Amino acid sequence: MITMTNSPVAPLLDKLFAEADASDPATTPSVADYWNGLTGEDKARLVRSRTDYAEFYGRMKDVALAVSRETGNLLYMLARSSRASSIIEFGTSFGLSTICLASALRDNGGGRLVTSEFESSKVARARANLAAAGLTDLVEFREGDALETLSRDLPDTVDLLLLDGAKSLYPDILDLIAPRLRSGALIVADNADFCPPYLERMRSLGSGYLSVPFADDIELSARL
């Protein structure tokens, strides 16, 4: 049986992705006034900021900020094809990508997914969603700033890393996880174009990675 295409995961993902597609900061009551009061330049600055990310993502607590359905499918495919058993996720949000990755772990025969989320209310929703998917036993939730929560007690070897939290922190999170990445490990960075230093690092010769843009919003890299 394929976990992600069967009940309870498949109908749950259909529901969650539909809700995520409809989730818009411009119309979400708790954040609409704040978001609509920002200029395009302000929004780009906040997403790229290394100092204001906590306030920004705290304000986005009711907005899904989820990966696309296509990216969710890609995550499952990459984790399955690489036979991943140890995964790190930066940015849980409501747990959609977490479900996709944990589904792959289930179909690979088991494993451990460590996921970190800044906002406590999102952790609660993600826990509920993983429980509904029947995948809680594969996932370790870490609440708080990932610079702290992912700095300790990590698996000895990591097969796949998903970067989907504060874009400005991608290089810092990679620094924390890099010593654990096995040769051939995959790194998936969502919306990495918001962090030019990360892209420059991953694409540079001698970086220790082979990296390519994938689809419209993904940077896909492999540890050499």
Stockholm file with secondary structure:
# STOCKHOLM 1.0

chainA/1-224         MITMTNSPVAPLLDKLFAEADASDPATTPSVADYWNGLTGEDKARLVRSRTDYAEFYGRMKDVALAVSRETGNLLYMLARSSRASSIIEFGTSFGLSTICLASALRDNGGGRLVTSEFESSKVARARANLAAAGLTDLVEFREGDALETLSRDLPDTVDLLLLDGAKSLYPDILDLIAPRLRSGALIVADNADFCPPYLERMRSLGSGYLSVPFADDIELSARL
#=GR chainA/1-224 SS CCGGGSTTHHHHHHHHHHHHHHCCTTTCTTTHHHHHTSCHHHHHHHHHCSSSHHHHHHHTTTSCCCCCHHHHHHHHHHHHHTTCCEEEEECCTTSHHHHHHHHHHHHHTCCEEEEEESCHHHHHHHHHHHHHHTCGGGEEEEESCHHHHTSSSCCSSEEEEEECSCGGGHHHHHHHHGGGEEEEEEEEEETGGGCHHHHHHHHSTTSSEEEEEETTTEEEEEEC
#=GC SS_cons         CCGGGSTTHHHHHHHHHHHHHHCCTTTCTTTHHHHHTSCHHHHHHHHHCSSSHHHHHHHTTTSCCCCCHHHHHHHHHHHHHTTCCEEEEECCTTSHHHHHHHHHHHHHTCCEEEEEESCHHHHHHHHHHHHHHTCGGGEEEEESCHHHHTSSSCCSSEEEEEECSCGGGHHHHHHHHGGGEEEEEEEEEETGGGCHHHHHHHHSTTSSEEEEEETTTEEEEEEC
//
